[in-house]
Amino acid sequence: MLKRKVNFALDLRKINDECSPLDSKLSGLYIKLFAKNNELSRSLTKFLKANQMDYFVIPPRSDRPIQIVIRDLPQDTSNDTIKDALVTEGKFRVDKMVQLTRKLPVILNEL
């Protein structure tokens, strides 16, 4: 996402000249830039960084961790027990575990 400035039309023209097959969409204060493939996305990021344009990258869903919530477990169940069960029986790689507490104890896992 590219931050929109006063001269954003010139910026878009530069970007389209350098990285030609791009789709762009106006979204509030930002311009969403959609690349057709990963290689084009990397070259776009390098171009934006080299020209010192204000931008940020949203990682694709395939790169984001899966978050799951496990409910209705006894309160005395340790995080290590749950992590071991997910790794051995579920064949998951657990990146982070957090004990959430509201009315019922809930555990958030990132796989």
BELGIDA-V594087 format. One record per run of one state. SS is the DSSP state (hx for helix, st for strand, lp for the rest). FROM is the first residue (numbers start at 1). LEN is the number of residues. If there is no record, write none. Layout:
BEGIN
((SS & FROM & LEN) (SS & FROM & LEN))
END
This chain:
BEGIN
((lp & 1 & 1) (st & 2 & 2) (lp & 4 & 4) (hx & 8 & 11) (lp & 19 & 3) (st & 22 & 6) (lp & 28 & 2) (st & 30 & 6) (lp & 36 & 2) (hx & 38 & 13) (lp & 51 & 4) (st & 55 & 1) (lp & 56 & 11) (st & 67 & 4) (lp & 71 & 8) (hx & 79 & 10) (lp & 89 & 7) (st & 96 & 6) (lp & 102 & 3) (st & 105 & 6) (lp & 111 & 1))
END
